[in-house]
Amino acid sequence: MIKINKNGEKLNLAVELYQKGDTLEKAAERADVPLLDLIDILHVRGISSKFNLEEEKLLLSNALRQNYPEISKKILEL
């Protein structure tokens, strides 16, 4: 379940900044929402990601690092 902070303005600003060039990771941090939730929010809003393979590998690796360090490391080796 996606938890959106009480002040949706923070989320809206983060989405706007993402659309202007911020990374997904930075936008999620600004909105104070988990990265995977932000990806879902962008999808629901019809906003496609700016796909960059190396950036996406780093993003996924960072998202998994705490709970799955070995998988995180393997992703970076791909």
Residue frames as qw, qx, qy, qz and C-alpha x, y, z in Angstrom:
[[0.000, 0.888, 0.459, 0.000, 0.00, 0.00, 0.00],
 [0.401, 0.427, -0.016, 0.810, 1.31, 3.43, -0.92],
 [0.336, -0.742, -0.410, 0.410, 1.46, 5.89, 1.96],
 [0.316, 0.633, 0.132, 0.694, 1.41, 9.46, 0.78],
 [0.297, -0.137, -0.450, 0.831, 2.56, 12.07, 3.25],
 [0.041, 0.705, 0.585, -0.399, -0.06, 14.38, 4.74],
 [0.130, 0.778, -0.091, -0.608, 1.19, 17.27, 2.67],
 [0.789, 0.395, 0.438, 0.176, 0.80, 16.19, -0.94],
 [0.258, 0.952, -0.143, -0.081, 2.63, 19.34, -2.05],
 [0.371, -0.641, 0.648, 0.176, 5.95, 17.71, -1.14],
 [0.666, 0.127, 0.716, 0.168, 5.13, 14.73, -3.34],
 [0.521, 0.803, 0.290, 0.006, 3.90, 16.93, -6.18],
 [0.012, 0.919, -0.360, -0.158, 7.09, 19.00, -6.03],
 [0.510, -0.390, 0.740, 0.203, 9.22, 15.84, -6.09],
 [0.667, 0.424, 0.600, 0.120, 7.32, 14.53, -9.14],
 [0.345, 0.936, 0.048, -0.059, 7.76, 17.87, -10.89],
 [0.183, -0.801, 0.541, 0.180, 11.49, 17.92, -10.13],
 [0.653, -0.064, 0.731, 0.187, 11.81, 14.33, -11.40],
 [0.604, 0.673, 0.419, 0.077, 10.16, 15.38, -14.64],
 [0.194, 0.967, -0.163, -0.012, 12.69, 18.21, -14.89],
 [0.568, 0.599, -0.530, 0.193, 15.69, 15.93, -14.41],
 [0.428, -0.540, 0.623, -0.370, 16.05, 14.79, -10.79],
 [0.292, 0.144, -0.942, -0.078, 16.74, 11.08, -10.37],
 [0.670, -0.414, -0.514, -0.340, 14.04, 8.78, -9.04],
 [0.647, -0.241, -0.545, 0.476, 16.09, 8.26, -5.91],
 [0.170, 0.025, -0.213, 0.962, 16.44, 11.97, -5.22],
 [0.414, -0.315, -0.293, -0.802, 12.74, 12.61, -5.91],
 [0.710, -0.387, -0.585, -0.067, 11.73, 9.82, -3.51],
 [0.502, -0.168, -0.455, 0.716, 14.01, 11.27, -0.87],
 [0.048, -0.151, 0.009, -0.987, 12.53, 14.75, -1.33],
 [0.583, -0.326, -0.356, -0.653, 8.98, 13.39, -1.07],
 [0.299, -0.340, 0.746, -0.488, 9.89, 11.21, 1.91],
 [0.903, 0.112, 0.119, -0.397, 8.40, 8.12, 0.27],
 [0.697, -0.224, 0.638, 0.237, 9.97, 4.74, -0.49],
 [0.011, 0.404, -0.611, -0.681, 11.51, 4.53, -3.94],
 [0.056, 0.193, 0.935, 0.293, 9.26, 1.72, -5.12],
 [0.123, 0.690, 0.613, -0.365, 6.19, 3.67, -3.97],
 [0.096, 0.669, -0.155, -0.721, 7.31, 6.67, -6.02],
 [0.017, -0.145, 0.821, 0.551, 7.68, 4.45, -9.07],
 [0.074, 0.476, 0.876, -0.001, 4.10, 3.25, -8.53],
 [0.077, 0.745, 0.321, -0.580, 2.88, 6.82, -8.07],
 [0.044, 0.490, -0.462, -0.738, 4.56, 7.91, -11.31],
 [0.038, 0.111, 0.923, 0.366, 2.97, 4.96, -13.12],
 [0.082, 0.634, 0.729, -0.245, -0.50, 5.81, -11.76],
 [0.079, 0.774, 0.072, -0.624, -0.01, 9.40, -12.91],
 [0.753, 0.609, 0.236, 0.082, 1.03, 8.20, -16.36],
 [0.033, 0.911, -0.401, -0.095, 4.59, 9.50, -16.05],
 [0.955, 0.201, -0.137, 0.167, 7.14, 7.31, -17.75],
 [0.625, -0.644, 0.215, 0.385, 10.67, 6.98, -16.50],
 [0.382, 0.831, -0.390, -0.108, 13.70, 8.31, -18.31],
 [0.977, -0.149, 0.124, 0.086, 15.41, 4.95, -18.67],
 [0.264, 0.769, -0.572, 0.114, 19.17, 4.83, -18.34],
 [0.893, -0.037, -0.449, 0.020, 20.53, 1.34, -17.77],
 [0.497, 0.192, -0.549, 0.644, 23.44, 2.30, -15.52],
 [0.255, -0.323, 0.277, -0.869, 21.28, 4.65, -13.45],
 [0.815, -0.223, -0.185, -0.502, 18.57, 2.00, -13.10],
 [0.795, 0.028, -0.555, 0.243, 21.10, -0.62, -11.98],
 [0.231, 0.225, -0.495, 0.807, 22.42, 1.75, -9.33],
 [0.492, -0.294, 0.059, -0.818, 18.91, 2.67, -8.26],
 [0.886, -0.169, -0.333, -0.274, 17.81, -0.94, -7.87],
 [0.666, 0.128, -0.570, 0.464, 21.04, -1.89, -6.16],
 [0.004, -0.286, 0.407, -0.868, 20.62, 0.92, -3.64],
 [0.671, -0.277, -0.066, -0.685, 17.00, -0.03, -2.98],
 [0.931, -0.112, -0.332, -0.100, 18.00, -3.63, -2.21],
 [0.387, 0.533, -0.588, 0.470, 21.30, -2.99, -0.42],
 [0.366, -0.456, 0.518, -0.624, 20.02, -3.02, 3.16],
 [0.834, -0.092, 0.363, -0.405, 17.98, -6.23, 3.02],
 [0.939, 0.247, 0.219, 0.097, 19.72, -8.08, 0.17],
 [0.168, -0.829, 0.391, 0.363, 23.38, -7.00, 0.02],
 [0.506, -0.157, 0.755, 0.387, 24.52, -9.92, -2.15],
 [0.456, 0.638, 0.595, 0.177, 21.81, -9.31, -4.76],
 [0.042, 0.970, 0.024, -0.240, 22.59, -5.60, -4.64],
 [0.334, -0.616, 0.568, 0.432, 26.25, -6.31, -5.42],
 [0.520, 0.151, 0.772, 0.333, 25.39, -8.71, -8.27],
 [0.359, 0.841, 0.400, -0.061, 23.15, -6.12, -9.91],
 [0.027, -0.912, 0.256, 0.319, 26.08, -3.72, -10.14],
 [0.431, -0.363, 0.738, 0.371, 28.19, -6.46, -11.74],
 [0.641, 0.505, 0.578, -0.003, 25.74, -6.95, -14.62]]
